[in-house]
Amino acid sequence: MVEPPERPLGSCSTQSGRIRISDRLAAVPDFVLDYVLIPELAHLKVAGHPDFHEIVDRYQLAERGRGYLMAIMRLRWMSFSGCPCPFPRIGCTGPWS
């Protein structure tokens, strides 16, 4: 089975300090958007990754944001693969819609 290509939800330029966030996050709750922004801000502060995860995990809703994104990615994968989706109103499109 072929999986859909993953595109980054956020990126940053350490040279310009510019952060870009995917338009796919336009309708997510604020805590999810914060969870995507914090790693980009951490990249601007810490060049290497040893301290990076420590910075991201300081966000008290990090686990919740991570779980939300995991669920959305799973639903998108289900849509791509043609699996029946129990939640058609939150972004799944497929034969069950």
N, C-alpha and C positions, 0 to 999 in steps of 0.2 A: 504494500500500500504506500502511496506517495503522500507525504505530509505537506501541508501548505507552507510556503516560505514565510519566515518570521521577519518582520521589519521592526526596527527599534521603536520603542515608544517615546524615547527621549535621547537627545544627544547634546554635546556641548563642545565648544572650541576653547581649549585652554589658552590659545593665543588672543582671541578677541573677547573671551568671556561670554559669548553669546550662547544661550541655551535654546534649543528647539524642542518642542513637544508635539507629538503626533496629533493630528486632528481626530484620530480615532478615540481620543480621551475627552472629547467635547462634552459628553453626557455622563461621565463618571462622577461619583461623589468626591467632594473636596479631599477627603483623606487619601483617596487613591491618587489623585493628581499630586498631592504633597509627596506621596511615596515615590512617584516617578521623578519629581523635581529634586528631592533630597540627594539621590545618587549623583545627579548632574552637578549640583552644588558641591558635593563632596569631591568630585573629580577636579573641580576648580581649586579646591583647597589642598588636596592630597594627590600628588602625582602618581604614587605607587598604590598598590592595592592592599598592603598589610593593614593599614589603619582605615581604609575605605569602608569595609563592612562594619567596623566598630562605630563609625560615624553614622552610617545609615541605620543601624540597629538602635541608636539612641532615640529615634522617632518612636513615640509610644504606640503608634498605630501601624508600625512597620509590618508586623505579622498579619494584621487585618488587611492592609493594602496588598500585600503579597498574595494572600488567599483569594482576594477579589479578582486580581489579575489572573491567577491560575484558573479560576472558575470560568472567566470570560474566554481565556485561551482554549480551555477544554471545550466550551460550547462552540467556538469557531471551528475547532478541529472536527467536532462532530458534524457540523454543518458541511464542511469541506468533504468529509469522508462519506456523507450520506447516511449517517447513523440517525435513528429517530431521536428527536430532541423533545424533552419534557417541558421546555420553556421557550416556545416559539416567539414570545413577545419581547425577548431581550436580545435580539440580534441574530437568532438562528434563521437560516433560510434553507429549505430542503423539501423533500417530498411530503413531509408531515405538515407543512405550513398551510 
